[in-house]
Amino acid sequence: MFTLFATFITFGIYPVYWFFNRAKQLNQLRSEKKITWEPAGYLIAGIVYLVFGAVAALQDNTIMALLAVAAWLFIWFAYLRMIYRMRAILNDHFGEKRVGPILTFIFNIYYLQYHINRLIESEMIAKAPLAS
């Protein structure tokens, strides 16, 4: 719930922070797949989109508007690639296809966060001392 709230409060910037924050932990899971350039590409494309979009809006510049659209398309490409890479890492770690492709597409980081929280909780339970 916090992830959704933070996304609205930060006007969509929180997912970028979330990617940066989770990349290191996800790369430590049992998977050959790793997260590489995606968070940086997503962030850079977002900045380019904001700059070109602002210039296009202020100057009524068609070329800047087209560049803003191109940057927006790159943002979505990088975002979807990152989400599905994270999905693959989680599925590799679980050893089965627990994280579905359709729900990943519909709910994206919120669905992944749900599975990451389940993973954290299961590891915490496994590490907890047994009651005698």
C-alpha positions, 0 to 999 in steps of 0.5 A: 500500500505504501508503494502506491501511496508514495507513487502518487505523492511523488508524482511517479518518481517513487518507482525510480527510487524503488528500482534503485533500492531493490536492484542490489537485493534482487541481484543477490537472489539465486538467479543467473539474471541480473539487473544492469542498466535499467534503473539508470536508463529509466531515470535518464529517460524520465529527465529527458522527457521532462525537459523536452516536454517542458520546452515543447509546452512553453515554446509550442515546438513540434520537434521537442514534442516529438523528442518528448514522445520518443523519450516517453516511449523509451521510458515505457520500454525500460520500465517494462524491461525492468519489471519483467527482468525482476519477475524472471529473477524472482521466478528463478529464485523461487524455482517455479513460475509464481510471478505471473506475466499478466498480473506483472503487466497489470500491477507492475511494481506493486505486484512485484513488491507483494512477492518480495514482501512474501519472500522477506517474510518467508526468510524471516520465518525460516530464520526465527528460532523454534519455540520450545 
